[in-house]
C-alpha cells in the first residue's frame, strides 16, 4: 500500500507539476503580450503627445502670425481705409503742438499711391517735430514737395504803464513769427 500511495502522490505531483508548467507558460505569454501592448501604448501615447505639442506650437505660430499680419496691415492703407490714414495725419499735429489741415487728396489714379496735400502751421520747433513724426509714421510715404516759410503776425498788446492824464493810449503791436509748411506726400503703401 505504501507503494500505491507513493505512486498516487507521484502521479498527483506530476499532474500538479504539469499544471503549474502550463500555468507558468500561459502567464509568461500573457505577461509578454501585456508588455508588448504596454510598449505599443507608450509609443501611441508619445505619438499623441508629439501631435498635441505640434498642434499647440502651430496654434501659437498662427497667433503670432495674426499679430504680425495686424501690424503689417497697419503699414498699408486700402482705398476704404483712407479716412483712418488722414485722421492719423491730423492726430500727429497736436502731438507736435502744431495745427494741420488737409488741403487735397488724390486717390492715385494718375500716379501710384495716395497723394495728400497737407498744410501745417505753428512755431518752427512744432512744425519740425511734426515733420519728424510724419517721417516716423508706420506708413511708407514719399515727400513729393515741401514748402516751409515764415509768416509774421501782428498781435496787439496793451501797455503796462499807466498813461498821464489826457494822453491817449495806443496798443503796441508785437510781431510774432509763425511757420507754415505745405507738404505734398505720397502714400506708397496704398492698395486701391
Order of alpha helices (4+ residues) and beta strands (2+ residues): alpha-beta-alpha-beta-beta-alpha-beta-beta-beta
